[in-house]
Amino acid sequence: MIKYSFIAAFFFTLFFKIYILKAQSPSLYTPIDIQKVYKKNTRSLNGVPGPAYWQNRSDYVIKASIDPQTHILTGEENITYLNNSPDTLQQLVIRLYPDVFKKGNIRDEAVNPIDITEGVNIQKIQVNGNAIDLNASRPSVRRAGTNLFLQLSSPLPPAGKTTLDIQWSYSIPQKTHIRDGLYGASSYFIAYWFPQIAVYDDIDGWDTFNYTGTQEFYNDFGNFEVEITMPDEFIVWATGVLQNPDEILEKEYASRYKNARTSDEINKIITTDDRKKGEITLSKQAHTWKFKAEYVPDFAFATSDTYLWDATSVVVDKTTNRRTVVGAAYNPSSKDFYEVARYSRQCVEYFSSDLPGVPFPYPNLTVFNGSGGMEFPMMVNDGSYNLSGAAEVTAHEIAHTYFPFYMGINERKYAWMDEGWAQMLPNEMEFKLRPGDQRTFSPQMYNAQVLSGFAGNEMDMPLMVSSSLLTGSSYGYASYFRPGVAYSTLKEMLGDELFTKTLQEYMRRWNGKHPIPYDFFYTFNDVLKEDLNWFWKPWFFEAGYPDLAIKEVQTQSKKTKITVEKKGTIPVPLVVSITFTDGSQEVIKESIRIWQKGAREFTVEKQFGKTIKKVELGALQIPDAVADNNVYVVK
């Protein structure tokens, strides 16, 4: 009996271990460095943060000013850094983003020679109150690219805390606008501007990627207290909540600002006439604008003595009636921007109530009229476009509030984890170009068609290739269009309700943390209780392209068989449009699930009762890389 029990127990244990291993063993390709995090229990194969998950934190107190005559920004900061990792840190890595303009540094694009500098001028670094000798023969500070490596005289243990005091200055780029710079004579958008401690995470340790202009965010979360000092008549917009409007704005403008915070209407805080008249700020040589932001991954600000200012607000959480203040700051000559506050309000409301259906996480949002389109926590830098273009870029950049900021995405490695969502989330919004205009349009309707023109090209890269290795069109399509269409396709397959529920659970699990692709894949598999690896592999891991083709059309005994061949490797839904000789049409739709089990063909069989003239495959939001096999004309 004892021997039997031992043998039975042995085989039961062996079977149990094999079962568990099989249940937990991912069939998705997983690099060795990612495998290690599951062994360390910082992440889980069901997509939930592991019991040993951790991340570090940086809190900043910053004082800065800009000299509009020299375009030099001068700043000083105090950083409190908390090491929540299980590791003892021998060094700190600090990012000096403006060094992308330093003479001799690597850049992804050419810059105007006027913007080439000697880099960030570091005047002082103190660690825990002790000054670092920046001119020592064997300095503890080393600069490489846009990183500064600071060797600690006393290593930072787990649960340890250290403080840094840094004084610095740099020249703001005047002609080259890589997300920020001088606009006109005296308007600035300031981003990637302060010495910032890099991320130390459970996968790579220190993030030491050199910033060359393409790759964007990967930051830890923290609190910011920031003071910006500017000359009289300059207005400052920034990440966070303005703490002292009454100390800066004349009574009339302070009142307009306060009204906007609770109003559903667009409030003209500063108009063209106001700028001509002047005296918007209290008469003083300079003003210090004070902002506070809680648990955000970055801080940006903008300032101008000529720009106009519109603002409104919107209820973003109907259970608490919490509002977000939404505004636009713009050049009077930018005609599209007179509508941007309205567009922005609509975006914030839609994202909060519809998709992703998560209340907008921030108290403020300002869209600044600079160039291009670039997102920051509570701030957006947008160029000027036609009205539809303005609405589209506004929607895209505001969508970034959720990805990468609310979710803490490592965009340097996985740009598709945020850019793809920013492409997809606004898809079903409908904008009116102007108030009262009955014409509407939806942004980014043509993502699938854009992807069709590039998919299968030799420069078309699988999404799981690190974004840091991609440039040009390879980066653009892998970051924006292919993932955006993949998310839309997944939504179509699951249905709106189930998709939204699952997306919200992914966001609940990982907001304020640092998810990686596998956390996304495994969360969806876990919540849906379904193995979606058949979908993840071709869309995210493999080289390939979507291509459905009409193989043959046969009519026998009044019944028609339409055979569709899946020639490409990326699965897509099936839409067959049949046009009859009498001019009428019939559309047959099939879910992407027809390819789930590896089928290479699908046959539509039906008695139409009419004579067929033409059969066509495809729809506006379904990509197909080879269009010339999508039409069959009956001869």
Secondary structure, DSSP 8 states (H G I E B T S, - for coil): -HHHHHHHHHHHHHHHHHHHHHHHS-SS---HHHHHHHHTTSB-TTSSB-TT----EEEEEEEEEEETTTTEEEEEEEEEEE--SSS-EEEEEEE-GGGGGBTT---SS---GGG-BS--EEEEEEETTEE--TT-SS-SEEEETTEEEEEEEEEE-TT-EEEEEEEEEEE--SS--SS-EEETTTEEEE-S-S-EE--EETTTEE------SS-------EEEEEEEEEETT-EEEESSEES-GGGTB-HHHHHHHHHHTT-SS-EEEE-HHHHHH---B-S-SEEEEEEEEEEES---EEEESS-EEEEEEEEEETTTTEEEEEEEEE-TT-GGGGGHHHHHHHHHHHHHHTSS------SEEEEEE-SSEEEETTEEEE----HHHHHHHHHHHHHTIIIIIITT--TTT-THHHHHHHHHTTTT--EESSTT---EE-TTTTHHHHHHTTTTSTT---TTS-GGG--HHHHHIIIIIHHHHHHHHHHHHH-HHHHHHHHHHHHHHHTTS---HHHHHHHHHHHHTS--HHHHIIIIIS-----EEEEEEEEETTEEEEEEEE-SSS---EEEEEEETTS-EEEEEE-GGGGTT--SEEEEEE--SS-EEEEEE--TTS--S-GGGSEEE--
